[in-house]
Amino acid sequence: ALVSQLNALHGVELISATSNADSDNRMFLSPPESDPGLRWVDGDILVTDPNSDQVKPSIASTPNGDLYVAVESLSGPNIELHRSTDNGETWSFVLGFGTGVDSRNPSVTYADHSTEPWVYIAFEAELPNGTRNVMVYRTSPDGSAADFLTVQSGIAMAGPGDQIYPRITSDNLEFGEAYWLYLTYALYGIDYYPVYFS
């Protein structure tokens, strides 16, 4: 029933489905004539170290199909980046970083400017004096080159549990060689959280 509903809803057809004890229990869906489309994997694939605590994942893809997942690590370093070069079948650790007392709430995007592709991670940094910064970490896809940019600094929060939740995205890569990054975040106000755009 699920297969027929997906076929009708998304115009996809079932390529293969296995669910017996000898299989890896995966279902692959693809639209007719092998056009790009839905591909569902039935079952979880481990992205991060199973012996560590990572939360708040964010995912981005590249034109060649590489996937990046940024997570907040509760066991340090504060933010981790993981990459898959095989459509999510396997994952590898790229890098970890943190700034200030704590770094949290990562959001990841990919952008490519001619021969300079970059992975961008927006995040919230808590400083020793209790204020927060909204920051962006830029890294090459393999993690070999990187730098930080502060978007907003010295944000006073009402309480230690309040968070900013920055989110980042970039222009579609089809727009040409130039691109823009877009970032939103919410700041604590008295009884409300106004959302800002940068």
Buried (B, 14 or more C-beta within 10 A) or exposed (E): EEEEEBBEEEEBBBEEBEEEEEEEEBBBBBBEEEEEBEBEBEEEEEBBEEEEEBEBBBBBBBEEEBBBBBBBBEEEEBBBBBBBBEEBEEBEEBBBBBBBEBBBBBBBBBBBEEEEBBBBBBBBBBBEEEBBBBBBBBBBBEBEEBEEEEBBEEBEBEEEEBBBBBBBBBBEBEEEEEBEBEBBBBBBEEEEEEEBEB
